[in-house]
Amino acid sequence: MKATIERATLLKGLSHVQSVVERRNTIPILSNVLLEASTDGHLKMMATDLDLQINEQVPAAVDQPGSTTVSAHTLFDIARKLPEGSQVSLSAAEGRMTIVAGRARFSLGTLPRDDFPVIAEGELPTQFELPAETLKQIIDKTRFAISTEETRYYLNGIFLHVATDGPEPVLKAAATDGHRLARVTMPRPEGAEQMPDVIVPRKCVGELRKLLDEVDGSVGVSLSGTKIRFDLGRAILTSKLIDGTFPDYSRVIPTGNDKILKLDPKSFMEGVDRVSTIATEKTRAVKMALDRDRITLSVSSPENGTAAEEVPGEYTAPPFEIGFNSRYLLDILGQIDSDLVEVHLADASAPTLIRENDKAPALYVLMPMRV
């Protein structure tokens, strides 16, 4: 194999594929990126961790078609340190790969292409398109609530499912870690009618979000009950889905919370952020005392002292006190784009509903804490 490629093009492609590669691997070839030069003037790159796979195609001047696999992180580090604007020559033969750019020359060990594992997609019967912006919104508004607890593996991703219980058929995305829940609802895209319920793993969500920053237009989504593929033009991301059942989260969404607080999310967020400076790392608890049109945020910590701040808001229900984890509250408020947020409360131990208004696509539920 022999090909020449511009450094910036190589670096951009490698930055996408190398982040899929795990730093520590028991199987050596999983540390490698598969490079395939074809006669149509393209260099294909592929990397996998056996659960997630990325394919990217970049333009290159190919002198001799062929393929090889080489350490992804090493090649990425080399490309990063090469002089800007340089042309990089890649040639592979007899178990070595030579990289030449300007006066720099590297020779790396390779592993045979035939040993490189490829995720067998099988049939992906459900196929639809989503605008890249919509997909970004789905991810940003839900991914902070994805659980990191490995024991409840079925919560380690975003749950996507279609529902026809309302006037219009919708696609819903939800994530929860047992303390908070985030859900986004949008019109069901054409082609998603028979879509199975799927849980997209956290790592796939993270990689997809990075790639979406460089995509305009639409993203093709193809899926079965076990695999999902995102077609982003030059890059294709394929992932296994989490094999488990996502809990029926609609049961925790409160419908009868009658104490309604309306306030400006920005000043509320800044207030919570300020008083939580005092909160202990472990609990991060902040107390909200609600009185008529007046909300007092307070934190007291035996180690650090106390803090209090009043934030303006509309509240007409009977006064009471409730506590929240400030980190969780800030995560939710950070996703509110409008200048008004509604907080629907019941009592100090019941789940609280947070949303922009009843027309907003996103809805959040937060469990209170004892303070």
KEKE-3310 file (N, C-alpha, C; in steps of 0.2 Angstrom, whole numbers, plus 5000, padded with zeros to 4 digits):
npx = (5004:5002:5001:4997:4994:4986:4991:4982:4969:4972:4974:4962:4953:4959:4957:4944:4943:4952:4947:4938:4945:4951:4962:4968:4971:4967:4968:4979:4976:4965:4970:4974:4972:4963:4969:4965:4969:4961:4959:4950:4954:4953:4956:4952:4948:4947:4941:4938:4930:4925:4912:4908:4910:4919:4919:4928:4930:4943:4949:4963:4979:4982:4995:4997:4986:4980:4980:4982:4985:4988:4995:4983:4983:4997:4999:4990:4996:5008:5004:4998:5009:5016:5023:5012:5002:5009:5013:5009:5016:5011:5017:5016:5023:5028:5026:5029:5026:5029:5031:5032:5036:5040:5055:5054:5054:5046:5044:5033:5027:5016:5000:4992:4979:4969:4966:4959:4944:4927:4912:4898:4884:4872:4854:4847:4832:4824:4824:4828:4828:4836:4838:4854:4855:4843:4846:4858:4852:4843:4853:4861:4851:4848:4859:4866:4860:4862:4866:4880:4883:4889:4882:4868:4866:4857:4854:4864:4864:4855:4838:4828:4812:4797:4781:4763:4753:4748:4740:4748:4760:4775:4793:4803:4816:4825:4833:4840:4846:4841:4841:4838:4828:4828:4819:4815:4804:4799:4792:4788:4800:4799:4798:4801:4791:4789:4799:4810:4811:4825:4841:4854:4871:4882:4895:4894:4885:4892:4903:4896:4890:4902:4905:4894:4896:4902:4894:4882:4865:4857:4856:4858:4849:4850:4843:4842:4835:4847:4858:4864:4866:4874:4874:4885:4888:4904:4908:4904:4896:4894:4886:4884:4869:4862:4859:4845:4831:4823:4818:4800:4798:4789:4781:4787:4785:4778:4761:4752:4758:4755:4760:4767:4781:4788:4802:4817:4828:4842:4846:4842:4850:4863:4862:4860:4872:4881:4878:4881:4894:4898:4894:4896:4906:4902:4887:4882:4871:4857:4846:4829:4819:4803:4792:4779:4781:4795:4810:4821:4838:4848:4863:4871:4885:4895:4909:4912:4904:4891:4878:4868:4855:4843:4832:4822:4805:4790:4778:4764:4758:4756:4769:4784:4798:4812:4824:4838:4850:4863:4872:4864:4853:4859:4864:4852:4846:4855:4852:4840:4833:4825:4818:4811:4807:4798:4794:4787:4780:4777:4778:4791:4797:4793:4794:4800:4795:4802:4802:4802:4789:4772:4773:4785:4798:4807:4808:4810:4814:4816:4823:4820:4831:4835:4837)
npy = (4994:5011:5028:5046:5059:5074:5082:5089:5083:5070:5070:5075:5064:5054:5058:5056:5042:5037:5040:5030:5019:5009:5014:5004:4987:4970:4962:4964:4969:4977:4989:4995:5005:5002:5004:5008:5009:5014:5013:5023:5035:5036:5035:5023:5023:5013:5009:5000:4994:4982:4983:4995:5003:5013:5020:5029:5040:5047:5059:5055:5053:5040:5028:5015:5003:4995:4987:4989:4987:4998:5005:5015:5026:5030:5033:5044:5053:5055:5061:5073:5080:5083:5095:5109:5109:5100:5087:5070:5055:5038:5022:5004:4988:4972:4969:4982:4999:5014:5031:5046:5063:5079:5082:5072:5055:5040:5023:5010:4996:4984:4975:4961:4964:4955:4950:4959:4963:4964:4972:4963:4968:4963:4962:4978:4983:4995:5011:5028:5046:5059:5077:5084:5093:5091:5078:5082:5090:5080:5072:5081:5086:5075:5066:5069:5063:5050:5034:5029:5018:5002:4990:4992:4990:4992:5005:5012:5021:5029:5029:5025:5026:5023:5031:5030:5035:5048:5062:5064:5053:5049:5051:5046:5050:5045:5046:5040:5039:5035:5045:5056:5061:5062:5068:5068:5073:5071:5074:5058:5052:5049:5032:5026:5019:5005:5004:4995:4995:5003:5004:5015:5014:5023:5026:5026:5036:5047:5048:5049:5062:5070:5069:5074:5088:5092:5090:5095:5096:5081:5065:5048:5035:5019:5004:4988:4976:4974:4981:4997:5010:5025:5036:5047:5054:5056:5049:5033:5027:5013:5003:4991:4987:4990:4976:4974:4978:4993:5002:5006:5021:5031:5030:5037:5050:5064:5068:5075:5086:5101:5112:5126:5133:5147:5153:5163:5154:5157:5166:5158:5147:5153:5157:5145:5139:5148:5147:5133:5132:5130:5118:5101:5089:5076:5076:5087:5095:5107:5118:5123:5136:5139:5153:5165:5171:5171:5164:5155:5150:5139:5133:5123:5118:5107:5107:5118:5130:5142:5147:5158:5163:5174:5171:5179:5174:5167:5162:5154:5145:5136:5139:5129:5118:5111:5099:5098:5089:5099:5098:5090:5098:5109:5103:5100:5113:5119:5115:5122:5133:5143:5159:5157:5145:5131:5124:5110:5106:5094:5088:5088:5075:5070:5066:5079:5090:5097:5109:5119:5124:5118:5115:5112:5102:5095:5087:5086:5076:5076:5069:5073:5078:5073:5087)
npz = (5000:4996:4999:4998:5008:5014:5029:5037:5034:5036:5050:5055:5051:5059:5072:5074:5073:5082:5095:5097:5100:5113:5127:5134:5130:5129:5118:5105:5092:5093:5097:5086:5070:5055:5039:5023:5007:4992:4974:4970:4975:4988:5006:5018:5034:5049:5065:5080:5096:5098:5102:5097:5082:5070:5054:5042:5028:5019:5007:4997:4988:4979:4976:4976:4979:4994:5010:5028:5046:5060:5075:5082:5092:5092:5078:5077:5086:5080:5068:5073:5078:5066:5054:5050:5036:5029:5017:5019:5017:5016:5018:5016:5019:5021:5035:5041:5043:5034:5037:5030:5031:5026:5033:5042:5047:5050:5056:5058:5067:5060:5060:5053:5041:5039:5052:5058:5067:5062:5065:5063:5054:5050:5046:5045:5048:5051:5045:5045:5043:5052:5056:5059:5068:5076:5082:5089:5099:5105:5111:5119:5128:5135:5139:5150:5161:5160:5167:5176:5183:5183:5187:5184:5170:5160:5161:5156:5145:5131:5130:5116:5109:5100:5101:5101:5109:5110:5102:5090:5082:5090:5093:5106:5117:5131:5147:5162:5179:5190:5200:5193:5179:5161:5147:5130:5117:5101:5084:5076:5065:5047:5042:5054:5059:5063:5072:5084:5102:5108:5117:5117:5118:5131:5126:5113:5111:5115:5106:5094:5096:5096:5082:5076:5077:5065:5055:5043:5038:5036:5046:5043:5050:5054:5060:5070:5082:5089:5084:5079:5067:5062:5049:5043:5032:5028:5038:5046:5059:5069:5081:5094:5103:5119:5128:5136:5146:5147:5161:5164:5163:5163:5173:5184:5181:5187:5188:5195:5202:5211:5216:5209:5203:5195:5187:5182:5173:5172:5182:5193:5191:5193:5206:5213:5210:5216:5230:5232:5232:5245:5249:5254:5245:5245:5247:5241:5244:5242:5250:5247:5251:5250:5248:5247:5231:5234:5234:5244:5244:5252:5260:5271:5279:5289:5289:5280:5283:5280:5268:5259:5248:5240:5227:5214:5210:5204:5215:5222:5230:5246:5258:5259:5262:5253:5247:5236:5226:5221:5210:5201:5199:5193:5181:5174:5173:5165:5153:5149:5138:5137:5144:5155:5167:5173:5188:5195:5210:5223:5237:5250:5248:5236:5218:5208:5194:5180:5168:5152:5147:5145:5131:5128:5121:5129:5145:5163:5177:5194:5209:5225:5240:5257:5268)
capx = (5000:5006:4997:4999:4988:4987:4991:4975:4964:4974:4973:4954:4950:4962:4955:4938:4943:4956:4944:4934:4950:4952:4969:4971:4968:4970:4969:4983:4974:4960:4973:4976:4967:4963:4970:4964:4969:4958:4961:4946:4957:4951:4959:4947:4950:4942:4943:4933:4932:4921:4905:4907:4915:4919:4922:4929:4934:4946:4953:4971:4982:4984:4999:4997:4980:4982:4978:4986:4983:4994:4993:4979:4986:5004:4999:4987:5001:5013:5000:4997:5016:5019:5022:5006:5002:5014:5010:5011:5017:5011:5018:5016:5025:5032:5025:5031:5023:5033:5027:5037:5033:5045:5062:5053:5052:5044:5043:5029:5025:5009:4997:4989:4972:4964:4965:4955:4937:4922:4905:4893:4878:4865:4849:4844:4826:4821:4829:4825:4833:4835:4842:4859:4853:4838:4850:4862:4847:4841:4859:4862:4846:4847:4865:4869:4856:4864:4869:4887:4883:4889:4877:4862:4869:4852:4853:4870:4863:4849:4832:4824:4806:4791:4774:4757:4748:4745:4737:4752:4765:4781:4799:4805:4822:4825:4839:4839:4851:4837:4840:4835:4826:4827:4815:4814:4799:4799:4788:4791:4802:4796:4802:4802:4785:4790:4805:4810:4814:4832:4845:4860:4876:4884:4901:4892:4882:4898:4907:4891:4890:4908:4905:4889:4898:4905:4889:4876:4860:4853:4860:4854:4849:4847:4844:4838:4835:4853:4863:4862:4871:4873:4878:4886:4892:4911:4909:4899:4897:4890:4886:4879:4864:4862:4854:4842:4825:4823:4812:4794:4800:4783:4778:4790:4784:4772:4756:4748:4761:4751:4764:4770:4786:4791:4807:4822:4833:4849:4847:4841:4856:4868:4861:4862:4879:4885:4877:4883:4901:4899:4891:4901:4907:4898:4880:4880:4864:4855:4839:4825:4813:4798:4787:4776:4785:4802:4814:4828:4842:4853:4867:4875:4890:4898:4916:4914:4900:4884:4877:4861:4853:4836:4831:4815:4801:4782:4775:4758:4756:4758:4776:4787:4805:4814:4831:4840:4857:4864:4875:4859:4849:4863:4864:4845:4845:4860:4848:4834:4835:4821:4820:4807:4807:4792:4796:4781:4782:4771:4780:4798:4799:4790:4798:4799:4795:4805:4801:4801:4782:4769:4774:4792:4800:4811:4805:4815:4811:4822:4821:4823:4835:4834:4842)
capy = (5000:5018:5034:5052:5063:5080:5081:5091:5078:5064:5072:5075:5057:5050:5061:5053:5035:5035:5040:5024:5014:5010:5014:4997:4982:4963:4960:4969:4972:4982:4996:4997:5007:4998:5009:5004:5014:5011:5016:5028:5041:5037:5031:5022:5021:5010:5007:4996:4991:4976:4985:5001:5003:5019:5020:5036:5040:5054:5059:5054:5051:5033:5026:5008:5001:4990:4989:4987:4990:5001:5008:5021:5032:5032:5037:5050:5057:5057:5066:5079:5083:5084:5102:5111:5110:5095:5081:5064:5049:5032:5016:4998:4982:4967:4970:4988:5005:5020:5037:5052:5070:5084:5078:5067:5048:5035:5016:5007:4989:4983:4968:4959:4966:4949:4948:4965:4961:4969:4971:4960:4972:4959:4967:4984:4985:5002:5016:5035:5052:5065:5082:5084:5098:5087:5073:5085:5092:5074:5070:5086:5086:5068:5062:5070:5059:5043:5031:5026:5012:4996:4985:4993:4991:4994:5012:5015:5023:5033:5024:5027:5022:5027:5030:5032:5036:5055:5064:5062:5048:5053:5047:5048:5048:5046:5043:5041:5036:5033:5051:5061:5058:5067:5065:5073:5070:5074:5070:5052:5052:5044:5026:5024:5016:4998:5003:4992:5000:5002:5008:5016:5014:5029:5028:5027:5043:5052:5048:5052:5069:5073:5069:5079:5095:5093:5088:5099:5092:5075:5059:5042:5031:5012:5000:4982:4976:4973:4985:5004:5013:5032:5038:5055:5056:5053:5044:5029:5024:5007:5001:4986:4991:4987:4970:4974:4981:5000:5002:5010:5028:5035:5029:5041:5057:5066:5072:5079:5091:5107:5118:5128:5139:5150:5158:5164:5149:5159:5168:5153:5143:5156:5157:5138:5138:5151:5144:5126:5132:5128:5111:5096:5085:5070:5076:5093:5097:5114:5118:5128:5137:5143:5157:5168:5175:5172:5157:5156:5145:5139:5127:5123:5112:5107:5109:5125:5136:5142:5151:5159:5168:5174:5172:5180:5169:5167:5156:5157:5139:5136:5138:5123:5117:5105:5099:5094:5089:5105:5096:5087:5104:5113:5100:5101:5121:5121:5113:5126:5138:5149:5164:5155:5138:5129:5119:5108:5102:5091:5089:5087:5069:5068:5068:5086:5090:5103:5110:5126:5125:5112:5113:5111:5095:5092:5087:5083:5074:5076:5067:5078:5074:5076:5091)
capz = (5000:4996:4998:5000:5011:5017:5036:5041:5032:5040:5057:5056:5051:5064:5078:5075:5074:5088:5101:5098:5102:5121:5129:5136:5126:5130:5111:5102:5086:5094:5098:5079:5065:5049:5034:5017:5001:4986:4968:4968:4978:4995:5011:5022:5041:5053:5072:5084:5102:5097:5103:5093:5076:5066:5047:5039:5021:5017:5000:4997:4982:4980:4971:4976:4983:4999:5017:5034:5052:5064:5081:5081:5096:5089:5072:5078:5089:5075:5063:5077:5078:5060:5053:5047:5028:5025:5014:5023:5013:5020:5013:5020:5016:5025:5042:5043:5039:5034:5037:5029:5030:5026:5035:5047:5045:5055:5054:5064:5066:5058:5061:5046:5040:5040:5059:5061:5068:5059:5068:5058:5056:5049:5043:5049:5044:5052:5042:5044:5043:5057:5055:5063:5074:5081:5085:5094:5104:5109:5115:5124:5133:5139:5140:5157:5165:5159:5173:5175:5187:5178:5189:5181:5164:5155:5162:5153:5138:5130:5127:5110:5107:5097:5105:5098:5114:5110:5095:5084:5083:5092:5095:5113:5120:5138:5151:5169:5183:5197:5204:5189:5172:5156:5141:5124:5113:5094:5079:5073:5058:5042:5042:5061:5062:5066:5076:5090:5108:5109:5121:5113:5124:5132:5122:5106:5111:5116:5099:5089:5098:5093:5075:5074:5076:5059:5050:5041:5035:5039:5047:5041:5056:5053:5066:5071:5089:5092:5081:5076:5062:5060:5043:5044:5026:5027:5043:5048:5066:5070:5088:5097:5107:5126:5128:5142:5146:5150:5165:5162:5166:5163:5180:5189:5179:5191:5184:5200:5206:5210:5218:5203:5204:5189:5188:5177:5174:5172:5189:5197:5191:5196:5213:5215:5209:5221:5237:5232:5233:5252:5250:5254:5239:5245:5246:5237:5245:5243:5252:5244:5256:5246:5251:5242:5227:5236:5235:5248:5243:5257:5261:5277:5279:5295:5287:5277:5285:5278:5262:5258:5243:5238:5220:5213:5206:5205:5218:5226:5234:5253:5259:5262:5261:5249:5246:5230:5224:5217:5203:5197:5197:5188:5175:5171:5172:5160:5146:5148:5133:5137:5149:5160:5169:5177:5193:5198:5216:5227:5244:5251:5247:5230:5213:5205:5187:5178:5161:5150:5148:5143:5124:5127:5119:5134:5152:5167:5184:5199:5215:5231:5245:5264:5270)
cpx = (5004:5001:4999:4993:4990:4987:4985:4970:4965:4972:4966:4951:4953:4959:4948:4939:4947:4953:4939:4939:4951:4960:4972:4967:4971:4972:4972:4980:4969:4963:4975:4970:4968:4964:4969:4964:4966:4960:4956:4948:4955:4955:4954:4951:4945:4945:4937:4935:4927:4913:4903:4912:4914:4922:4923:4932:4936:4949:4960:4973:4985:4988:4998:4991:4983:4979:4983:4983:4989:4991:4990:4982:4992:5003:4995:4992:5006:5010:5000:5004:5019:5018:5015:5007:5006:5010:5013:5011:5016:5012:5019:5018:5029:5031:5027:5027:5027:5029:5033:5033:5038:5052:5061:5051:5051:5043:5039:5028:5018:5007:4993:4981:4967:4962:4960:4947:4933:4915:4900:4886:4871:4860:4847:4838:4823:4826:4825:4830:4831:4840:4848:4858:4848:4842:4855:4857:4845:4847:4860:4857:4845:4853:4867:4866:4858:4867:4876:4888:4883:4884:4871:4864:4864:4851:4859:4869:4856:4844:4828:4818:4801:4785:4769:4751:4745:4742:4741:4757:4772:4787:4801:4812:4823:4831:4838:4845:4848:4836:4837:4833:4826:4824:4814:4809:4799:4794:4791:4793:4799:4801:4803:4796:4785:4796:4805:4812:4821:4836:4852:4866:4879:4890:4899:4889:4887:4902:4902:4891:4896:4907:4900:4891:4900:4900:4883:4871:4858:4858:4855:4855:4846:4848:4840:4837:4841:4859:4860:4868:4869:4877:4878:4890:4899:4912:4903:4900:4892:4891:4882:4875:4865:4857:4851:4835:4825:4817:4806:4795:4794:4779:4780:4788:4778:4767:4752:4751:4758:4754:4768:4775:4788:4796:4812:4827:4840:4850:4847:4848:4862:4868:4863:4869:4883:4884:4881:4891:4903:4898:4897:4901:4902:4890:4878:4873:4862:4848:4836:4819:4809:4793:4784:4780:4793:4805:4820:4832:4847:4857:4871:4879:4894:4906:4917:4910:4893:4884:4870:4860:4846:4836:4823:4812:4794:4781:4770:4755:4758:4766:4778:4795:4807:4821:4833:4848:4859:4867:4869:4855:4852:4863:4857:4844:4849:4857:4842:4836:4831:4822:4815:4807:4801:4795:4789:4783:4776:4773:4788:4801:4797:4794:4796:4799:4798:4804:4801:4794:4779:4770:4781:4794:4803:4807:4810:4812:4817:4819:4824:4828:4833:4839:4840)
cpy = (5006:5023:5040:5056:5069:5079:5083:5086:5072:5064:5072:5068:5053:5052:5058:5046:5033:5035:5034:5019:5015:5010:5008:4992:4975:4960:4965:4973:4977:4989:4999:5001:5004:5004:5005:5009:5010:5016:5022:5035:5042:5033:5030:5020:5018:5008:5004:4994:4985:4978:4991:5001:5010:5018:5027:5035:5047:5053:5058:5052:5044:5030:5018:5006:4995:4992:4986:4989:4992:5004:5015:5027:5034:5036:5044:5055:5060:5063:5073:5083:5085:5092:5103:5111:5105:5089:5075:5058:5042:5026:5010:4992:4978:4968:4977:4994:5011:5026:5043:5058:5075:5080:5073:5060:5043:5028:5013:5000:4988:4976:4967:4961:4961:4948:4954:4963:4967:4967:4969:4964:4968:4964:4972:4987:4992:5007:5023:5040:5057:5070:5082:5088:5095:5082:5076:5087:5086:5072:5075:5086:5080:5065:5063:5066:5051:5040:5029:5020:5006:4991:4986:4995:4994:5002:5016:5018:5027:5028:5028:5023:5026:5026:5033:5034:5043:5056:5062:5057:5051:5048:5050:5046:5050:5043:5045:5037:5034:5040:5056:5058:5064:5064:5070:5069:5074:5070:5064:5053:5047:5038:5023:5020:5010:4998:5000:4997:4998:5006:5009:5018:5021:5031:5030:5035:5048:5053:5051:5060:5073:5074:5074:5086:5097:5091:5093:5094:5086:5069:5053:5038:5024:5008:4993:4982:4975:4978:4992:5007:5020:5033:5045:5057:5053:5048:5040:5026:5018:5004:4995:4990:4987:4982:4970:4978:4988:5000:5007:5017:5032:5035:5034:5049:5059:5069:5076:5084:5098:5113:5121:5134:5141:5155:5158:5159:5151:5162:5163:5148:5146:5156:5150:5137:5142:5148:5137:5126:5129:5121:5106:5092:5080:5071:5082:5095:5104:5114:5124:5129:5142:5146:5161:5173:5176:5165:5159:5150:5145:5133:5128:5117:5112:5109:5116:5131:5136:5147:5152:5164:5168:5175:5174:5175:5170:5161:5158:5151:5140:5135:5132:5123:5111:5105:5096:5094:5094:5103:5094:5093:5108:5110:5101:5109:5123:5119:5117:5132:5144:5154:5162:5147:5137:5123:5117:5104:5099:5092:5088:5080:5066:5070:5075:5086:5097:5104:5117:5128:5118:5110:5111:5103:5091:5092:5083:5081:5073:5074:5071:5074:5077:5081:5094)
cpz = (5000:4994:5001:5002:5014:5025:5039:5040:5036:5047:5059:5056:5057:5071:5079:5077:5080:5094:5102:5102:5110:5122:5131:5133:5127:5123:5107:5096:5087:5096:5091:5075:5059:5044:5027:5011:4995:4980:4966:4972:4985:5000:5016:5029:5045:5060:5076:5091:5103:5099:5099:5087:5072:5059:5044:5033:5020:5010:5001:4990:4983:4975:4971:4981:4988:5005:5022:5040:5057:5070:5080:5085:5093:5083:5073:5082:5084:5070:5067:5077:5072:5058:5049:5039:5025:5022:5017:5018:5018:5016:5018:5016:5021:5032:5045:5039:5040:5033:5036:5028:5031:5028:5040:5044:5050:5052:5060:5062:5064:5060:5055:5046:5041:5047:5062:5061:5065:5063:5062:5059:5055:5046:5048:5046:5045:5050:5042:5045:5049:5055:5060:5070:5079:5085:5090:5100:5108:5114:5121:5130:5137:5142:5148:5162:5165:5165:5171:5180:5182:5180:5186:5174:5159:5156:5159:5146:5137:5127:5122:5109:5104:5101:5101:5103:5114:5103:5089:5086:5085:5093:5101:5114:5127:5141:5158:5173:5190:5201:5200:5182:5167:5150:5136:5120:5106:5089:5077:5066:5053:5042:5049:5064:5066:5070:5083:5096:5108:5114:5118:5119:5125:5128:5115:5106:5111:5109:5094:5090:5095:5085:5072:5073:5069:5053:5049:5038:5039:5041:5046:5047:5053:5059:5066:5079:5092:5090:5079:5072:5061:5054:5042:5038:5026:5032:5045:5055:5067:5077:5089:5102:5114:5126:5135:5141:5150:5155:5162:5166:5167:5170:5185:5187:5182:5187:5189:5204:5205:5213:5212:5205:5197:5190:5182:5178:5175:5179:5194:5197:5194:5203:5216:5215:5214:5228:5237:5233:5240:5253:5250:5248:5239:5243:5241:5238:5246:5245:5249:5249:5251:5250:5246:5238:5229:5237:5239:5247:5249:5257:5267:5278:5285:5294:5285:5279:5281:5272:5261:5252:5241:5231:5219:5209:5208:5209:5223:5231:5241:5254:5261:5260:5257:5247:5239:5229:5219:5210:5199:5194:5192:5181:5171:5169:5166:5153:5145:5144:5134:5143:5155:5161:5174:5182:5196:5204:5219:5234:5244:5249:5240:5224:5210:5198:5185:5170:5159:5150:5145:5135:5123:5125:5125:5141:5156:5174:5188:5206:5220:5235:5252:5265:5277)
residu = (MET:LYS:ALA:THR:ILE:GLU:ARG:ALA:THR:LEU:LEU:LYS:GLY:LEU:SER:HIS:VAL:GLN:SER:VAL:VAL:GLU:ARG:ARG:ASN:THR:ILE:PRO:ILE:LEU:SER:ASN:VAL:LEU:LEU:GLU:ALA:SER:THR:ASP:GLY:HIS:LEU:LYS:MET:MET:ALA:THR:ASP:LEU:ASP:LEU:GLN:ILE:ASN:GLU:GLN:VAL:PRO:ALA:ALA:VAL:ASP:GLN:PRO:GLY:SER:THR:THR:VAL:SER:ALA:HIS:THR:LEU:PHE:ASP:ILE:ALA:ARG:LYS:LEU:PRO:GLU:GLY:SER:GLN:VAL:SER:LEU:SER:ALA:ALA:GLU:GLY:ARG:MET:THR:ILE:VAL:ALA:GLY:ARG:ALA:ARG:PHE:SER:LEU:GLY:THR:LEU:PRO:ARG:ASP:ASP:PHE:PRO:VAL:ILE:ALA:GLU:GLY:GLU:LEU:PRO:THR:GLN:PHE:GLU:LEU:PRO:ALA:GLU:THR:LEU:LYS:GLN:ILE:ILE:ASP:LYS:THR:ARG:PHE:ALA:ILE:SER:THR:GLU:GLU:THR:ARG:TYR:TYR:LEU:ASN:GLY:ILE:PHE:LEU:HIS:VAL:ALA:THR:ASP:GLY:PRO:GLU:PRO:VAL:LEU:LYS:ALA:ALA:ALA:THR:ASP:GLY:HIS:ARG:LEU:ALA:ARG:VAL:THR:MET:PRO:ARG:PRO:GLU:GLY:ALA:GLU:GLN:MET:PRO:ASP:VAL:ILE:VAL:PRO:ARG:LYS:CYS:VAL:GLY:GLU:LEU:ARG:LYS:LEU:LEU:ASP:GLU:VAL:ASP:GLY:SER:VAL:GLY:VAL:SER:LEU:SER:GLY:THR:LYS:ILE:ARG:PHE:ASP:LEU:GLY:ARG:ALA:ILE:LEU:THR:SER:LYS:LEU:ILE:ASP:GLY:THR:PHE:PRO:ASP:TYR:SER:ARG:VAL:ILE:PRO:THR:GLY:ASN:ASP:LYS:ILE:LEU:LYS:LEU:ASP:PRO:LYS:SER:PHE:MET:GLU:GLY:VAL:ASP:ARG:VAL:SER:THR:ILE:ALA:THR:GLU:LYS:THR:ARG:ALA:VAL:LYS:MET:ALA:LEU:ASP:ARG:ASP:ARG:ILE:THR:LEU:SER:VAL:SER:SER:PRO:GLU:ASN:GLY:THR:ALA:ALA:GLU:GLU:VAL:PRO:GLY:GLU:TYR:THR:ALA:PRO:PRO:PHE:GLU:ILE:GLY:PHE:ASN:SER:ARG:TYR:LEU:LEU:ASP:ILE:LEU:GLY:GLN:ILE:ASP:SER:ASP:LEU:VAL:GLU:VAL:HIS:LEU:ALA:ASP:ALA:SER:ALA:PRO:THR:LEU:ILE:ARG:GLU:ASN:ASP:LYS:ALA:PRO:ALA:LEU:TYR:VAL:LEU:MET:PRO:MET:ARG:VAL)
# end
